[in-house]
Amino acid sequence: MTLQEFFNLLSENPSIILAYFGLIPITALIAGILGKGEGHISPWSILYSTLIYLIAIPGIFAITLNVYFFIFERRSILQTDVYTQILPILSMVVTLLLIQKNVALDRIPGFGKLSGLVMMILSVFVILWVIEKTRIYAITFIPFQYFILLFVGLLVIVRLGWTRLFSKN
């Protein structure tokens, strides 16, 4: 099964994806009501951490997929699939806002690893975009030291994201 076949299967059976991306924000809302002011304490912080990972991984994947489609494949926005490209992002934003009302996100175990992952993905996309847009004749118009500085800066961001992703935080 290819990724496109998987997305087609999800689009043909939207009840599964609607239930998944609907239940997570509802769970965060209920947890926020029941554990008001106790979000940093053990059972709630573990629940919030689980909810964040359950919603952030598909959300980050959807953002990455959208960036890939629009920048590298030059796909039209009218071809965007609501269930697999928009709903995960909206559900992630709503869930994070609901959780943030009860507890600061930096107090959630493992949240720093997600921000490191996002920084890594973003910097790799920028590197790939620069490589795609750079032509041999374009390099001659850009001073070489600026190109090297940009490349080193992006590598530092990748390294920072990598250390955040695998730190013990």
Secondary structure, 3 states (H helix, E strand, C coil): CCHHHHHHHHHHCHHHHHHHHHHHHHHHHHHHHHCCCCCCCHHHHHHHHHHHHHHHHHHHHHHHHHHHHHHHCCCCHHHCCHHHHHHHHHHHHHHHHHHHHHCCHHHCCCHHHHHHHHHHHHHHHHHHHHHHHCCHHHHHHCCHHHHHHHHHHHHHHHHHHHHHHCCCC
